[in-house]
Amino acid sequence: MSVSEYSFEKIQQLFADMTAVTSWLPTEVREKTLKMVLRSAYIANRAALAYTSGGVVKIVPMEELEGMNMHPDMEQLFLDISLLLRNCIAKGGRDFLPRRDRNVLENIRIEIAWDLVLQGREARA
C-alpha cells in the first residue's frame, strides 16, 4: 500500500469543509479540536510517508487553519476523510495517527454517512 502526501492546502480544505458541517457534530468537536486533530493527521501522514519510503520527509509548520467552505460536497468530504485516515497508515499496517484523533475523524465520517443516507431516503420519498 502506498502512502499519498497531504499538503497544507489539502488539510486546509478539509478543515474548511468540516467546520461548515459542525452544527450536527457533537459539542466537544469544534474548531479547536478539529485544528488539533488535523495537525496530528498532517504529521501522521508525513511519518507514514517517511516510514513507507524509507526516506526523510520534511514537516513544515502549518499556517493557521481557517474555515471557508459554506456548502461542502458531503460525498467528497466522506471520501476525503477516508483517504486521509488511510494515508496515516504506513505500508505494513503501522498507524501513525493517535487513536483519539482517529476516533474524532471516524465519528465525523459516520455522521456524514448518516446524513447521506437520510438525503437518499428523502430523495426517494
C-alpha positions as CSV (number, residue, x, y, z in Angstrom):
1,M,0.0,0.0,0.0
2,S,1.5,3.3,-1.0
3,V,1.0,6.5,1.1
4,S,-0.1,9.8,-0.6
5,E,1.3,13.0,0.8
6,Y,-1.1,15.6,2.1
7,S,-0.2,19.2,1.6
8,F,-1.2,22.1,3.9
9,E,-3.6,23.2,1.2
10,K,-5.5,19.8,1.3
11,I,-5.6,19.9,5.1
12,Q,-6.9,23.5,4.9
13,Q,-9.7,22.4,2.6
14,L,-10.6,19.5,4.9
15,F,-10.8,21.9,7.8
16,A,-12.9,24.3,5.9
17,D,-15.3,21.6,4.8
18,M,-15.5,20.1,8.3
19,T,-16.1,23.4,10.1
20,A,-19.0,24.0,7.6
21,V,-20.8,21.0,9.0
22,T,-20.1,21.3,12.7
23,S,-23.7,22.2,13.5
24,W,-24.5,18.5,13.6
25,L,-21.3,17.4,15.2
26,P,-21.0,16.6,18.9
27,T,-20.5,19.7,21.1
28,E,-17.0,18.7,22.0
29,V,-15.9,18.5,18.4
30,R,-15.4,22.1,17.4
31,E,-12.9,24.2,15.6
32,K,-10.1,23.9,18.3
33,T,-10.5,20.1,18.3
34,L,-10.6,19.9,14.5
35,K,-7.4,22.0,14.3
36,M,-5.6,19.7,16.7
37,V,-6.8,16.6,15.0
38,L,-5.9,17.8,11.5
39,R,-2.5,18.9,12.6
40,S,-2.0,15.5,14.1
41,A,-3.2,13.8,10.9
42,Y,-0.8,16.0,8.9
43,I,2.2,14.9,11.0
44,A,1.0,11.3,11.0
45,N,0.7,11.4,7.2
46,R,4.3,12.6,6.9
47,A,5.5,9.9,9.3
48,A,3.7,7.2,7.4
49,L,5.2,8.5,4.2
50,A,8.7,8.5,5.6
51,Y,8.3,5.1,7.1
52,T,6.9,3.6,3.8
53,S,9.5,5.2,1.6
54,G,12.4,4.8,4.0
55,G,13.4,8.4,3.3
56,V,13.3,11.7,5.0
57,V,10.1,13.8,4.7
58,K,10.1,17.4,5.7
59,I,7.5,18.5,8.2
60,V,6.8,22.2,7.8
61,P,5.0,24.3,10.4
62,M,1.3,24.6,9.5
63,E,-0.2,28.0,9.0
64,E,-3.3,28.9,10.8
65,L,-6.3,26.8,9.6
66,E,-9.4,28.7,8.7
67,G,-12.9,27.7,7.8
68,M,-14.2,29.0,4.5
69,N,-16.4,26.4,2.6
70,M,-20.0,27.0,3.5
71,H,-21.6,24.2,1.4
72,P,-19.2,21.2,1.1
73,D,-20.0,18.3,-1.1
74,M,-20.8,15.7,1.6
75,E,-19.9,12.7,-0.5
76,Q,-16.5,14.2,-1.4
77,L,-15.9,15.1,2.3
78,F,-16.6,11.5,3.3
79,L,-14.1,10.3,0.7
80,D,-11.5,12.9,1.7
81,I,-11.7,11.9,5.4
82,S,-11.5,8.2,4.5
83,L,-8.4,8.8,2.3
84,L,-6.7,10.9,5.0
85,L,-7.3,8.1,7.5
86,R,-5.9,5.6,5.1
87,N,-2.8,7.7,4.4
88,C,-1.8,7.9,8.0
89,I,-1.0,4.2,7.9
90,A,2.3,3.1,6.5
91,K,3.0,0.1,4.3
92,G,2.9,-2.9,6.7
93,G,0.0,-1.5,8.7
94,R,1.8,0.8,11.1
95,D,-0.7,3.6,12.1
96,F,0.8,6.9,13.0
97,L,-2.4,8.7,13.9
98,P,-3.2,8.6,17.6
99,R,-6.3,6.6,18.4
100,R,-8.1,9.6,20.0
101,D,-7.6,11.7,16.8
102,R,-8.6,8.8,14.6
103,N,-11.8,8.4,16.6
104,V,-12.7,12.1,16.0
105,L,-12.3,11.7,12.3
106,E,-14.1,8.4,12.2
107,N,-17.0,9.9,14.2
108,I,-17.3,12.8,11.7
109,R,-17.3,10.3,8.9
110,I,-20.1,8.3,10.5
111,E,-22.2,11.4,10.9
112,I,-21.6,12.3,7.2
113,A,-22.6,8.8,6.2
114,W,-25.9,9.1,8.2
115,D,-26.5,12.5,6.6
116,L,-26.0,11.0,3.1
117,V,-28.3,8.0,4.0
118,L,-31.1,10.4,5.1
119,Q,-30.7,12.6,2.0
120,G,-31.0,9.5,-0.1
121,R,-34.2,8.4,1.7
122,E,-35.7,11.9,1.3
123,A,-34.9,11.9,-2.4
124,R,-36.7,8.5,-2.9
125,A,-39.7,9.6,-0.9
